[in-house]
Amino acid sequence: MSLKLPFLSLSPGALFGIGLCALLSLTAAPSRADYEPLGLHELFGQSELIVRGTIEEVKDKTFLLGEFEVLHGPNPDKPLEIKRFIDWSGNSRWSGYRVGQEVLLFLAGPEDASNADSPPWNIRGYGGEGEMPVEHGFVYLHGLFLEGFQRQRFTVQHGTLDGYRFHLDAFLAALKGYNRCFRFAEGPQTERSPSIVQQCDDETLAIFCRQSALNRYLVELTLQDIQTRS
């Protein structure tokens, strides 16, 4: 018999298997006066396109990725054009846009599909959370609050970033594993979570949760998200 939670079914065995990792007491993200950052699980599960690539050209309002790896979503034509993040009082990019920068991008479609001048892809999150620098085998997260992880100041790509650093391989494994276990419901997408469905079996979810602190955090965050919308 499954334990019914809003939008998600997890059996008691799954909850036991993940070591009761659903710690539903994460604190609120700071600096919410201006905007509410997306959760990491929302970037993972709700982005239309996730790519890793290198900036080939920088334009006035957009930049282009020449070579890139699609981690989730459709296979767009090359080069891939993305609207640049514009610094504002609530957040700023770690450094200016430069050719050769490697980035991990969590993207949404055009803001106005009827406007031919609208860039085809947009970085998710008002604080630019969906654009992460990649350097020397690490990926750097900013604009997010990750409960239980140490926030630090890093020098990356000739700039400064306040946030979190993960080994790239481990981070991408968490991304792929999360999207195997959870699916965000189809339909109109907003900056907040729609319905969430577990699509892997309980044993697979338990294994995923035990593999790393980041995996466990993602499951906890997902269950907290569900509870707050109940």
PyMOL CGO cylinders between C-alpha atoms (Angstrom):
from pymol import cmd
from pymol.cgo import CYLINDER

trace = [
    CYLINDER, 0.00, 0.00, 0.00, 1.47, 3.35, -1.01, 0.3, 1, 1, 1, 1, 1, 1,
    CYLINDER, 1.47, 3.35, -1.01, 1.67, 6.40, 1.21, 0.3, 1, 1, 1, 1, 1, 1,
    CYLINDER, 1.67, 6.40, 1.21, -0.17, 9.13, -0.67, 0.3, 1, 1, 1, 1, 1, 1,
    CYLINDER, -0.17, 9.13, -0.67, 1.35, 12.58, -0.72, 0.3, 1, 1, 1, 1, 1, 1,
    CYLINDER, 1.35, 12.58, -0.72, 0.11, 15.47, -2.86, 0.3, 1, 1, 1, 1, 1, 1,
    CYLINDER, 0.11, 15.47, -2.86, 1.24, 14.91, -6.47, 0.3, 1, 1, 1, 1, 1, 1,
    CYLINDER, 1.24, 14.91, -6.47, 3.60, 12.07, -5.47, 0.3, 1, 1, 1, 1, 1, 1,
    CYLINDER, 3.60, 12.07, -5.47, 3.27, 8.48, -4.32, 0.3, 1, 1, 1, 1, 1, 1,
    CYLINDER, 3.27, 8.48, -4.32, 6.06, 7.01, -2.22, 0.3, 1, 1, 1, 1, 1, 1,
    CYLINDER, 6.06, 7.01, -2.22, 5.64, 3.70, -0.47, 0.3, 1, 1, 1, 1, 1, 1,
    CYLINDER, 5.64, 3.70, -0.47, 6.71, 3.31, 3.17, 0.3, 1, 1, 1, 1, 1, 1,
    CYLINDER, 6.71, 3.31, 3.17, 9.51, 1.09, 1.87, 0.3, 1, 1, 1, 1, 1, 1,
    CYLINDER, 9.51, 1.09, 1.87, 10.88, 3.96, -0.17, 0.3, 1, 1, 1, 1, 1, 1,
    CYLINDER, 10.88, 3.96, -0.17, 10.83, 6.28, 2.79, 0.3, 1, 1, 1, 1, 1, 1,
    CYLINDER, 10.83, 6.28, 2.79, 12.62, 3.71, 4.90, 0.3, 1, 1, 1, 1, 1, 1,
    CYLINDER, 12.62, 3.71, 4.90, 15.08, 2.92, 2.09, 0.3, 1, 1, 1, 1, 1, 1,
    CYLINDER, 15.08, 2.92, 2.09, 16.20, 6.52, 1.80, 0.3, 1, 1, 1, 1, 1, 1,
    CYLINDER, 16.20, 6.52, 1.80, 16.84, 6.56, 5.52, 0.3, 1, 1, 1, 1, 1, 1,
    CYLINDER, 16.84, 6.56, 5.52, 14.00, 8.99, 6.17, 0.3, 1, 1, 1, 1, 1, 1,
    CYLINDER, 14.00, 8.99, 6.17, 15.90, 11.52, 4.13, 0.3, 1, 1, 1, 1, 1, 1,
    CYLINDER, 15.90, 11.52, 4.13, 12.78, 13.58, 3.63, 0.3, 1, 1, 1, 1, 1, 1,
    CYLINDER, 12.78, 13.58, 3.63, 13.75, 16.10, 6.27, 0.3, 1, 1, 1, 1, 1, 1,
    CYLINDER, 13.75, 16.10, 6.27, 10.92, 18.56, 5.79, 0.3, 1, 1, 1, 1, 1, 1,
    CYLINDER, 10.92, 18.56, 5.79, 12.48, 21.45, 7.65, 0.3, 1, 1, 1, 1, 1, 1,
    CYLINDER, 12.48, 21.45, 7.65, 14.67, 23.25, 5.12, 0.3, 1, 1, 1, 1, 1, 1,
    CYLINDER, 14.67, 23.25, 5.12, 14.95, 26.92, 5.86, 0.3, 1, 1, 1, 1, 1, 1,
    CYLINDER, 14.95, 26.92, 5.86, 13.71, 29.57, 3.47, 0.3, 1, 1, 1, 1, 1, 1,
    CYLINDER, 13.71, 29.57, 3.47, 16.13, 30.95, 0.92, 0.3, 1, 1, 1, 1, 1, 1,
    CYLINDER, 16.13, 30.95, 0.92, 17.58, 34.33, 1.91, 0.3, 1, 1, 1, 1, 1, 1,
    CYLINDER, 17.58, 34.33, 1.91, 17.01, 37.66, 0.20, 0.3, 1, 1, 1, 1, 1, 1,
    CYLINDER, 17.01, 37.66, 0.20, 13.47, 36.97, -0.91, 0.3, 1, 1, 1, 1, 1, 1,
    CYLINDER, 13.47, 36.97, -0.91, 12.44, 40.61, -0.79, 0.3, 1, 1, 1, 1, 1, 1,
    CYLINDER, 12.44, 40.61, -0.79, 13.25, 41.04, -4.48, 0.3, 1, 1, 1, 1, 1, 1,
    CYLINDER, 13.25, 41.04, -4.48, 12.66, 37.55, -5.87, 0.3, 1, 1, 1, 1, 1, 1,
    CYLINDER, 12.66, 37.55, -5.87, 12.41, 33.93, -4.81, 0.3, 1, 1, 1, 1, 1, 1,
    CYLINDER, 12.41, 33.93, -4.81, 15.22, 31.80, -6.25, 0.3, 1, 1, 1, 1, 1, 1,
    CYLINDER, 15.22, 31.80, -6.25, 14.31, 28.57, -7.95, 0.3, 1, 1, 1, 1, 1, 1,
    CYLINDER, 14.31, 28.57, -7.95, 15.04, 25.36, -6.12, 0.3, 1, 1, 1, 1, 1, 1,
    CYLINDER, 15.04, 25.36, -6.12, 17.80, 23.17, -7.50, 0.3, 1, 1, 1, 1, 1, 1,
    CYLINDER, 17.80, 23.17, -7.50, 15.24, 20.42, -8.10, 0.3, 1, 1, 1, 1, 1, 1,
    CYLINDER, 15.24, 20.42, -8.10, 13.22, 22.86, -10.23, 0.3, 1, 1, 1, 1, 1, 1,
    CYLINDER, 13.22, 22.86, -10.23, 16.24, 23.65, -12.37, 0.3, 1, 1, 1, 1, 1, 1,
    CYLINDER, 16.24, 23.65, -12.37, 16.89, 19.92, -12.77, 0.3, 1, 1, 1, 1, 1, 1,
    CYLINDER, 16.89, 19.92, -12.77, 13.33, 18.81, -13.45, 0.3, 1, 1, 1, 1, 1, 1,
    CYLINDER, 13.33, 18.81, -13.45, 11.53, 21.75, -14.99, 0.3, 1, 1, 1, 1, 1, 1,
    CYLINDER, 11.53, 21.75, -14.99, 14.01, 23.18, -17.51, 0.3, 1, 1, 1, 1, 1, 1,
    CYLINDER, 14.01, 23.18, -17.51, 13.06, 22.67, -21.14, 0.3, 1, 1, 1, 1, 1, 1,
    CYLINDER, 13.06, 22.67, -21.14, 16.69, 22.37, -22.22, 0.3, 1, 1, 1, 1, 1, 1,
    CYLINDER, 16.69, 22.37, -22.22, 19.87, 21.65, -20.24, 0.3, 1, 1, 1, 1, 1, 1,
    CYLINDER, 19.87, 21.65, -20.24, 23.21, 21.94, -22.03, 0.3, 1, 1, 1, 1, 1, 1,
    CYLINDER, 23.21, 21.94, -22.03, 26.92, 22.13, -21.30, 0.3, 1, 1, 1, 1, 1, 1,
    CYLINDER, 26.92, 22.13, -21.30, 28.99, 24.08, -23.77, 0.3, 1, 1, 1, 1, 1, 1,
    CYLINDER, 28.99, 24.08, -23.77, 31.53, 26.79, -24.53, 0.3, 1, 1, 1, 1, 1, 1,
    CYLINDER, 31.53, 26.79, -24.53, 30.73, 30.36, -25.53, 0.3, 1, 1, 1, 1, 1, 1,
    CYLINDER, 30.73, 30.36, -25.53, 31.71, 30.90, -29.15, 0.3, 1, 1, 1, 1, 1, 1,
    CYLINDER, 31.71, 30.90, -29.15, 30.45, 34.45, -29.71, 0.3, 1, 1, 1, 1, 1, 1,
    CYLINDER, 30.45, 34.45, -29.71, 29.15, 37.30, -27.54, 0.3, 1, 1, 1, 1, 1, 1,
    CYLINDER, 29.15, 37.30, -27.54, 26.60, 39.73, -29.00, 0.3, 1, 1, 1, 1, 1, 1,
    CYLINDER, 26.60, 39.73, -29.00, 24.93, 42.81, -27.51, 0.3, 1, 1, 1, 1, 1, 1,
    CYLINDER, 24.93, 42.81, -27.51, 21.96, 40.94, -26.06, 0.3, 1, 1, 1, 1, 1, 1,
    CYLINDER, 21.96, 40.94, -26.06, 22.75, 37.27, -26.65, 0.3, 1, 1, 1, 1, 1, 1,
    CYLINDER, 22.75, 37.27, -26.65, 25.61, 34.80, -26.78, 0.3, 1, 1, 1, 1, 1, 1,
    CYLINDER, 25.61, 34.80, -26.78, 26.21, 31.70, -28.87, 0.3, 1, 1, 1, 1, 1, 1,
    CYLINDER, 26.21, 31.70, -28.87, 27.33, 28.20, -27.99, 0.3, 1, 1, 1, 1, 1, 1,
    CYLINDER, 27.33, 28.20, -27.99, 29.11, 26.52, -30.88, 0.3, 1, 1, 1, 1, 1, 1,
    CYLINDER, 29.11, 26.52, -30.88, 29.77, 23.05, -29.53, 0.3, 1, 1, 1, 1, 1, 1,
    CYLINDER, 29.77, 23.05, -29.53, 27.56, 21.81, -26.71, 0.3, 1, 1, 1, 1, 1, 1,
    CYLINDER, 27.56, 21.81, -26.71, 26.29, 18.63, -25.08, 0.3, 1, 1, 1, 1, 1, 1,
    CYLINDER, 26.29, 18.63, -25.08, 22.56, 18.22, -24.57, 0.3, 1, 1, 1, 1, 1, 1,
    CYLINDER, 22.56, 18.22, -24.57, 21.89, 16.78, -21.11, 0.3, 1, 1, 1, 1, 1, 1,
    CYLINDER, 21.89, 16.78, -21.11, 18.11, 17.10, -21.21, 0.3, 1, 1, 1, 1, 1, 1,
    CYLINDER, 18.11, 17.10, -21.21, 15.58, 18.19, -23.80, 0.3, 1, 1, 1, 1, 1, 1,
    CYLINDER, 15.58, 18.19, -23.80, 15.53, 18.50, -27.60, 0.3, 1, 1, 1, 1, 1, 1,
    CYLINDER, 15.53, 18.50, -27.60, 18.57, 18.69, -29.86, 0.3, 1, 1, 1, 1, 1, 1,
    CYLINDER, 18.57, 18.69, -29.86, 18.61, 22.28, -31.15, 0.3, 1, 1, 1, 1, 1, 1,
    CYLINDER, 18.61, 22.28, -31.15, 20.50, 23.49, -34.18, 0.3, 1, 1, 1, 1, 1, 1,
    CYLINDER, 20.50, 23.49, -34.18, 24.04, 24.84, -33.82, 0.3, 1, 1, 1, 1, 1, 1,
    CYLINDER, 24.04, 24.84, -33.82, 25.01, 27.42, -32.85, 0.3, 1, 1, 1, 1, 1, 1,
    CYLINDER, 25.01, 27.42, -32.85, 22.67, 27.76, -29.87, 0.3, 1, 1, 1, 1, 1, 1,
    CYLINDER, 22.67, 27.76, -29.87, 21.62, 31.36, -29.14, 0.3, 1, 1, 1, 1, 1, 1,
    CYLINDER, 21.62, 31.36, -29.14, 20.80, 32.38, -25.56, 0.3, 1, 1, 1, 1, 1, 1,
    CYLINDER, 20.80, 32.38, -25.56, 19.71, 35.69, -24.09, 0.3, 1, 1, 1, 1, 1, 1,
    CYLINDER, 19.71, 35.69, -24.09, 22.42, 37.21, -21.88, 0.3, 1, 1, 1, 1, 1, 1,
    CYLINDER, 22.42, 37.21, -21.88, 21.79, 37.67, -18.16, 0.3, 1, 1, 1, 1, 1, 1,
    CYLINDER, 21.79, 37.67, -18.16, 21.70, 41.38, -17.26, 0.3, 1, 1, 1, 1, 1, 1,
    CYLINDER, 21.70, 41.38, -17.26, 23.08, 42.38, -13.86, 0.3, 1, 1, 1, 1, 1, 1,
    CYLINDER, 23.08, 42.38, -13.86, 20.63, 44.09, -11.52, 0.3, 1, 1, 1, 1, 1, 1,
    CYLINDER, 20.63, 44.09, -11.52, 20.53, 45.17, -7.88, 0.3, 1, 1, 1, 1, 1, 1,
    CYLINDER, 20.53, 45.17, -7.88, 19.49, 41.69, -6.69, 0.3, 1, 1, 1, 1, 1, 1,
    CYLINDER, 19.49, 41.69, -6.69, 22.20, 39.70, -8.42, 0.3, 1, 1, 1, 1, 1, 1,
    CYLINDER, 22.20, 39.70, -8.42, 25.05, 39.88, -10.91, 0.3, 1, 1, 1, 1, 1, 1,
    CYLINDER, 25.05, 39.88, -10.91, 27.01, 37.49, -13.07, 0.3, 1, 1, 1, 1, 1, 1,
    CYLINDER, 27.01, 37.49, -13.07, 30.37, 36.29, -11.69, 0.3, 1, 1, 1, 1, 1, 1,
    CYLINDER, 30.37, 36.29, -11.69, 32.22, 38.02, -14.56, 0.3, 1, 1, 1, 1, 1, 1,
    CYLINDER, 32.22, 38.02, -14.56, 31.49, 39.50, -17.96, 0.3, 1, 1, 1, 1, 1, 1,
    CYLINDER, 31.49, 39.50, -17.96, 30.66, 37.33, -20.93, 0.3, 1, 1, 1, 1, 1, 1,
    CYLINDER, 30.66, 37.33, -20.93, 33.78, 36.16, -22.79, 0.3, 1, 1, 1, 1, 1, 1,
    CYLINDER, 33.78, 36.16, -22.79, 34.47, 33.80, -25.65, 0.3, 1, 1, 1, 1, 1, 1,
    CYLINDER, 34.47, 33.80, -25.65, 35.82, 30.50, -24.33, 0.3, 1, 1, 1, 1, 1, 1,
    CYLINDER, 35.82, 30.50, -24.33, 33.88, 30.40, -21.07, 0.3, 1, 1, 1, 1, 1, 1,
    CYLINDER, 33.88, 30.40, -21.07, 32.42, 26.96, -20.37, 0.3, 1, 1, 1, 1, 1, 1,
    CYLINDER, 32.42, 26.96, -20.37, 28.93, 26.99, -18.87, 0.3, 1, 1, 1, 1, 1, 1,
    CYLINDER, 28.93, 26.99, -18.87, 26.19, 24.64, -17.74, 0.3, 1, 1, 1, 1, 1, 1,
    CYLINDER, 26.19, 24.64, -17.74, 22.83, 26.12, -18.73, 0.3, 1, 1, 1, 1, 1, 1,
    CYLINDER, 22.83, 26.12, -18.73, 19.27, 25.44, -17.57, 0.3, 1, 1, 1, 1, 1, 1,
    CYLINDER, 19.27, 25.44, -17.57, 17.04, 27.03, -20.17, 0.3, 1, 1, 1, 1, 1, 1,
    CYLINDER, 17.04, 27.03, -20.17, 13.45, 27.97, -20.97, 0.3, 1, 1, 1, 1, 1, 1,
    CYLINDER, 13.45, 27.97, -20.97, 11.94, 28.70, -24.36, 0.3, 1, 1, 1, 1, 1, 1,
    CYLINDER, 11.94, 28.70, -24.36, 11.36, 32.18, -25.81, 0.3, 1, 1, 1, 1, 1, 1,
    CYLINDER, 11.36, 32.18, -25.81, 9.42, 34.67, -23.72, 0.3, 1, 1, 1, 1, 1, 1,
    CYLINDER, 9.42, 34.67, -23.72, 7.36, 35.59, -26.78, 0.3, 1, 1, 1, 1, 1, 1,
    CYLINDER, 7.36, 35.59, -26.78, 7.23, 32.84, -29.38, 0.3, 1, 1, 1, 1, 1, 1,
    CYLINDER, 7.23, 32.84, -29.38, 5.39, 35.15, -31.78, 0.3, 1, 1, 1, 1, 1, 1,
    CYLINDER, 5.39, 35.15, -31.78, 8.25, 37.67, -31.77, 0.3, 1, 1, 1, 1, 1, 1,
    CYLINDER, 8.25, 37.67, -31.77, 10.87, 36.78, -34.37, 0.3, 1, 1, 1, 1, 1, 1,
    CYLINDER, 10.87, 36.78, -34.37, 13.43, 38.97, -32.55, 0.3, 1, 1, 1, 1, 1, 1,
    CYLINDER, 13.43, 38.97, -32.55, 13.03, 37.09, -29.25, 0.3, 1, 1, 1, 1, 1, 1,
    CYLINDER, 13.03, 37.09, -29.25, 16.07, 34.88, -28.53, 0.3, 1, 1, 1, 1, 1, 1,
    CYLINDER, 16.07, 34.88, -28.53, 15.12, 31.22, -28.77, 0.3, 1, 1, 1, 1, 1, 1,
    CYLINDER, 15.12, 31.22, -28.77, 16.37, 30.33, -25.28, 0.3, 1, 1, 1, 1, 1, 1,
    CYLINDER, 16.37, 30.33, -25.28, 16.41, 32.10, -21.91, 0.3, 1, 1, 1, 1, 1, 1,
    CYLINDER, 16.41, 32.10, -21.91, 18.42, 31.42, -18.74, 0.3, 1, 1, 1, 1, 1, 1,
    CYLINDER, 18.42, 31.42, -18.74, 16.08, 30.30, -15.97, 0.3, 1, 1, 1, 1, 1, 1,
    CYLINDER, 16.08, 30.30, -15.97, 15.76, 32.21, -12.72, 0.3, 1, 1, 1, 1, 1, 1,
    CYLINDER, 15.76, 32.21, -12.72, 15.57, 35.95, -12.12, 0.3, 1, 1, 1, 1, 1, 1,
    CYLINDER, 15.57, 35.95, -12.12, 18.97, 35.82, -10.44, 0.3, 1, 1, 1, 1, 1, 1,
    CYLINDER, 18.97, 35.82, -10.44, 20.58, 33.87, -13.26, 0.3, 1, 1, 1, 1, 1, 1,
    CYLINDER, 20.58, 33.87, -13.26, 20.54, 30.63, -11.26, 0.3, 1, 1, 1, 1, 1, 1,
    CYLINDER, 20.54, 30.63, -11.26, 20.28, 28.67, -14.49, 0.3, 1, 1, 1, 1, 1, 1,
    CYLINDER, 20.28, 28.67, -14.49, 23.74, 29.73, -15.72, 0.3, 1, 1, 1, 1, 1, 1,
    CYLINDER, 23.74, 29.73, -15.72, 26.66, 28.01, -13.98, 0.3, 1, 1, 1, 1, 1, 1,
    CYLINDER, 26.66, 28.01, -13.98, 30.36, 28.38, -14.80, 0.3, 1, 1, 1, 1, 1, 1,
    CYLINDER, 30.36, 28.38, -14.80, 32.40, 25.22, -15.35, 0.3, 1, 1, 1, 1, 1, 1,
    CYLINDER, 32.40, 25.22, -15.35, 36.15, 25.28, -14.78, 0.3, 1, 1, 1, 1, 1, 1,
    CYLINDER, 36.15, 25.28, -14.78, 38.87, 22.73, -13.97, 0.3, 1, 1, 1, 1, 1, 1,
    CYLINDER, 38.87, 22.73, -13.97, 36.41, 19.88, -13.49, 0.3, 1, 1, 1, 1, 1, 1,
    CYLINDER, 36.41, 19.88, -13.49, 34.08, 21.78, -11.14, 0.3, 1, 1, 1, 1, 1, 1,
    CYLINDER, 34.08, 21.78, -11.14, 30.69, 23.44, -11.58, 0.3, 1, 1, 1, 1, 1, 1,
    CYLINDER, 30.69, 23.44, -11.58, 29.81, 26.52, -9.53, 0.3, 1, 1, 1, 1, 1, 1,
    CYLINDER, 29.81, 26.52, -9.53, 26.28, 27.32, -8.33, 0.3, 1, 1, 1, 1, 1, 1,
    CYLINDER, 26.28, 27.32, -8.33, 25.12, 30.81, -7.43, 0.3, 1, 1, 1, 1, 1, 1,
    CYLINDER, 25.12, 30.81, -7.43, 21.84, 32.54, -6.64, 0.3, 1, 1, 1, 1, 1, 1,
    CYLINDER, 21.84, 32.54, -6.64, 20.65, 29.43, -4.77, 0.3, 1, 1, 1, 1, 1, 1,
    CYLINDER, 20.65, 29.43, -4.77, 20.46, 28.43, -1.12, 0.3, 1, 1, 1, 1, 1, 1,
    CYLINDER, 20.46, 28.43, -1.12, 21.42, 24.82, -0.42, 0.3, 1, 1, 1, 1, 1, 1,
    CYLINDER, 21.42, 24.82, -0.42, 20.64, 23.81, 3.15, 0.3, 1, 1, 1, 1, 1, 1,
    CYLINDER, 20.64, 23.81, 3.15, 23.46, 21.78, 4.69, 0.3, 1, 1, 1, 1, 1, 1,
    CYLINDER, 23.46, 21.78, 4.69, 26.12, 22.78, 2.14, 0.3, 1, 1, 1, 1, 1, 1,
    CYLINDER, 26.12, 22.78, 2.14, 28.86, 25.30, 2.81, 0.3, 1, 1, 1, 1, 1, 1,
    CYLINDER, 28.86, 25.30, 2.81, 28.51, 28.55, 0.92, 0.3, 1, 1, 1, 1, 1, 1,
    CYLINDER, 28.51, 28.55, 0.92, 31.87, 30.04, -0.06, 0.3, 1, 1, 1, 1, 1, 1,
    CYLINDER, 31.87, 30.04, -0.06, 33.47, 32.69, -2.22, 0.3, 1, 1, 1, 1, 1, 1,
    CYLINDER, 33.47, 32.69, -2.22, 35.29, 31.37, -5.28, 0.3, 1, 1, 1, 1, 1, 1,
    CYLINDER, 35.29, 31.37, -5.28, 37.47, 32.86, -7.99, 0.3, 1, 1, 1, 1, 1, 1,
    CYLINDER, 37.47, 32.86, -7.99, 36.27, 31.46, -11.30, 0.3, 1, 1, 1, 1, 1, 1,
    CYLINDER, 36.27, 31.46, -11.30, 36.65, 32.58, -14.92, 0.3, 1, 1, 1, 1, 1, 1,
    CYLINDER, 36.65, 32.58, -14.92, 38.45, 35.79, -13.91, 0.3, 1, 1, 1, 1, 1, 1,
    CYLINDER, 38.45, 35.79, -13.91, 35.64, 36.78, -11.57, 0.3, 1, 1, 1, 1, 1, 1,
    CYLINDER, 35.64, 36.78, -11.57, 34.19, 36.19, -8.11, 0.3, 1, 1, 1, 1, 1, 1,
    CYLINDER, 34.19, 36.19, -8.11, 31.24, 34.00, -7.22, 0.3, 1, 1, 1, 1, 1, 1,
    CYLINDER, 31.24, 34.00, -7.22, 29.50, 33.45, -3.88, 0.3, 1, 1, 1, 1, 1, 1,
    CYLINDER, 29.50, 33.45, -3.88, 27.92, 30.03, -3.84, 0.3, 1, 1, 1, 1, 1, 1,
    CYLINDER, 27.92, 30.03, -3.84, 28.70, 26.33, -3.99, 0.3, 1, 1, 1, 1, 1, 1,
    CYLINDER, 28.70, 26.33, -3.99, 31.14, 24.10, -5.86, 0.3, 1, 1, 1, 1, 1, 1,
    CYLINDER, 31.14, 24.10, -5.86, 30.66, 20.48, -6.93, 0.3, 1, 1, 1, 1, 1, 1,
    CYLINDER, 30.66, 20.48, -6.93, 32.73, 18.04, -8.94, 0.3, 1, 1, 1, 1, 1, 1,
    CYLINDER, 32.73, 18.04, -8.94, 31.20, 18.23, -12.40, 0.3, 1, 1, 1, 1, 1, 1,
    CYLINDER, 31.20, 18.23, -12.40, 30.90, 14.47, -12.91, 0.3, 1, 1, 1, 1, 1, 1,
    CYLINDER, 30.90, 14.47, -12.91, 29.07, 14.01, -9.59, 0.3, 1, 1, 1, 1, 1, 1,
    CYLINDER, 29.07, 14.01, -9.59, 26.79, 16.95, -10.31, 0.3, 1, 1, 1, 1, 1, 1,
    CYLINDER, 26.79, 16.95, -10.31, 25.84, 15.64, -13.76, 0.3, 1, 1, 1, 1, 1, 1,
    CYLINDER, 25.84, 15.64, -13.76, 25.23, 12.17, -12.30, 0.3, 1, 1, 1, 1, 1, 1,
    CYLINDER, 25.23, 12.17, -12.30, 22.84, 13.75, -9.78, 0.3, 1, 1, 1, 1, 1, 1,
    CYLINDER, 22.84, 13.75, -9.78, 21.08, 15.60, -12.58, 0.3, 1, 1, 1, 1, 1, 1,
    CYLINDER, 21.08, 15.60, -12.58, 20.58, 12.46, -14.67, 0.3, 1, 1, 1, 1, 1, 1,
    CYLINDER, 20.58, 12.46, -14.67, 19.56, 10.35, -11.69, 0.3, 1, 1, 1, 1, 1, 1,
    CYLINDER, 19.56, 10.35, -11.69, 17.05, 12.91, -10.48, 0.3, 1, 1, 1, 1, 1, 1,
    CYLINDER, 17.05, 12.91, -10.48, 15.36, 13.13, -13.87, 0.3, 1, 1, 1, 1, 1, 1,
    CYLINDER, 15.36, 13.13, -13.87, 15.14, 9.34, -14.00, 0.3, 1, 1, 1, 1, 1, 1,
    CYLINDER, 15.14, 9.34, -14.00, 13.32, 9.31, -10.66, 0.3, 1, 1, 1, 1, 1, 1,
    CYLINDER, 13.32, 9.31, -10.66, 11.08, 12.37, -10.93, 0.3, 1, 1, 1, 1, 1, 1,
    CYLINDER, 11.08, 12.37, -10.93, 9.03, 13.99, -13.67, 0.3, 1, 1, 1, 1, 1, 1,
    CYLINDER, 9.03, 13.99, -13.67, 7.44, 17.41, -13.55, 0.3, 1, 1, 1, 1, 1, 1,
    CYLINDER, 7.44, 17.41, -13.55, 3.92, 17.24, -14.98, 0.3, 1, 1, 1, 1, 1, 1,
    CYLINDER, 3.92, 17.24, -14.98, 3.34, 18.43, -18.50, 0.3, 1, 1, 1, 1, 1, 1,
    CYLINDER, 3.34, 18.43, -18.50, 1.31, 21.54, -19.15, 0.3, 1, 1, 1, 1, 1, 1,
    CYLINDER, 1.31, 21.54, -19.15, 1.79, 25.31, -18.78, 0.3, 1, 1, 1, 1, 1, 1,
    CYLINDER, 1.79, 25.31, -18.78, 5.15, 25.93, -17.09, 0.3, 1, 1, 1, 1, 1, 1,
    CYLINDER, 5.15, 25.93, -17.09, 5.73, 28.67, -14.55, 0.3, 1, 1, 1, 1, 1, 1,
    CYLINDER, 5.73, 28.67, -14.55, 8.71, 29.64, -12.43, 0.3, 1, 1, 1, 1, 1, 1,
    CYLINDER, 8.71, 29.64, -12.43, 7.26, 27.52, -9.60, 0.3, 1, 1, 1, 1, 1, 1,
    CYLINDER, 7.26, 27.52, -9.60, 6.78, 23.77, -9.50, 0.3, 1, 1, 1, 1, 1, 1,
    CYLINDER, 6.78, 23.77, -9.50, 3.86, 22.04, -11.19, 0.3, 1, 1, 1, 1, 1, 1,
    CYLINDER, 3.86, 22.04, -11.19, 2.82, 18.55, -10.12, 0.3, 1, 1, 1, 1, 1, 1,
    CYLINDER, 2.82, 18.55, -10.12, 5.70, 16.12, -9.50, 0.3, 1, 1, 1, 1, 1, 1,
    CYLINDER, 5.70, 16.12, -9.50, 5.50, 12.41, -10.26, 0.3, 1, 1, 1, 1, 1, 1,
    CYLINDER, 5.50, 12.41, -10.26, 7.84, 9.65, -9.12, 0.3, 1, 1, 1, 1, 1, 1,
    CYLINDER, 7.84, 9.65, -9.12, 8.74, 7.60, -12.20, 0.3, 1, 1, 1, 1, 1, 1,
    CYLINDER, 8.74, 7.60, -12.20, 11.33, 5.18, -10.84, 0.3, 1, 1, 1, 1, 1, 1,
    CYLINDER, 11.33, 5.18, -10.84, 10.63, 2.33, -8.47, 0.3, 1, 1, 1, 1, 1, 1,
    CYLINDER, 10.63, 2.33, -8.47, 11.17, 2.64, -4.74, 0.3, 1, 1, 1, 1, 1, 1,
    CYLINDER, 11.17, 2.64, -4.74, 14.41, 0.65, -4.71, 0.3, 1, 1, 1, 1, 1, 1,
    CYLINDER, 14.41, 0.65, -4.71, 15.94, 2.83, -7.43, 0.3, 1, 1, 1, 1, 1, 1,
    CYLINDER, 15.94, 2.83, -7.43, 14.95, 5.97, -5.53, 0.3, 1, 1, 1, 1, 1, 1,
    CYLINDER, 14.95, 5.97, -5.53, 16.46, 4.59, -2.34, 0.3, 1, 1, 1, 1, 1, 1,
    CYLINDER, 16.46, 4.59, -2.34, 19.74, 3.81, -4.10, 0.3, 1, 1, 1, 1, 1, 1,
    CYLINDER, 19.74, 3.81, -4.10, 19.81, 7.27, -5.68, 0.3, 1, 1, 1, 1, 1, 1,
    CYLINDER, 19.81, 7.27, -5.68, 19.23, 8.92, -2.32, 0.3, 1, 1, 1, 1, 1, 1,
    CYLINDER, 19.23, 8.92, -2.32, 22.06, 7.01, -0.64, 0.3, 1, 1, 1, 1, 1, 1,
    CYLINDER, 22.06, 7.01, -0.64, 24.67, 7.71, -3.32, 0.3, 1, 1, 1, 1, 1, 1,
    CYLINDER, 24.67, 7.71, -3.32, 25.55, 11.26, -2.24, 0.3, 1, 1, 1, 1, 1, 1,
    CYLINDER, 25.55, 11.26, -2.24, 24.60, 14.15, 0.01, 0.3, 1, 1, 1, 1, 1, 1,
    CYLINDER, 24.60, 14.15, 0.01, 23.52, 16.10, -3.05, 0.3, 1, 1, 1, 1, 1, 1,
    CYLINDER, 23.52, 16.10, -3.05, 21.16, 13.33, -4.16, 0.3, 1, 1, 1, 1, 1, 1,
    CYLINDER, 21.16, 13.33, -4.16, 19.67, 13.13, -0.68, 0.3, 1, 1, 1, 1, 1, 1,
    CYLINDER, 19.67, 13.13, -0.68, 19.24, 16.89, -0.60, 0.3, 1, 1, 1, 1, 1, 1,
    CYLINDER, 19.24, 16.89, -0.60, 17.37, 16.85, -3.93, 0.3, 1, 1, 1, 1, 1, 1,
    CYLINDER, 17.37, 16.85, -3.93, 14.89, 14.26, -2.64, 0.3, 1, 1, 1, 1, 1, 1,
    CYLINDER, 14.89, 14.26, -2.64, 14.39, 16.19, 0.60, 0.3, 1, 1, 1, 1, 1, 1,
    CYLINDER, 14.39, 16.19, 0.60, 13.83, 19.41, -1.33, 0.3, 1, 1, 1, 1, 1, 1,
    CYLINDER, 13.83, 19.41, -1.33, 11.31, 17.74, -3.63, 0.3, 1, 1, 1, 1, 1, 1,
    CYLINDER, 11.31, 17.74, -3.63, 9.27, 16.35, -0.74, 0.3, 1, 1, 1, 1, 1, 1,
    CYLINDER, 9.27, 16.35, -0.74, 9.35, 19.69, 1.07, 0.3, 1, 1, 1, 1, 1, 1,
    CYLINDER, 9.35, 19.69, 1.07, 8.13, 21.39, -2.08, 0.3, 1, 1, 1, 1, 1, 1,
    CYLINDER, 8.13, 21.39, -2.08, 5.20, 18.98, -2.25, 0.3, 1, 1, 1, 1, 1, 1,
    CYLINDER, 5.20, 18.98, -2.25, 4.32, 19.50, 1.41, 0.3, 1, 1, 1, 1, 1, 1,
    CYLINDER, 4.32, 19.50, 1.41, 4.31, 23.30, 1.18, 0.3, 1, 1, 1, 1, 1, 1,
    CYLINDER, 4.31, 23.30, 1.18, 1.80, 23.10, -1.69, 0.3, 1, 1, 1, 1, 1, 1,
    CYLINDER, 1.80, 23.10, -1.69, -0.55, 20.72, 0.10, 0.3, 1, 1, 1, 1, 1, 1,
]
cmd.load_cgo(trace, "trace")
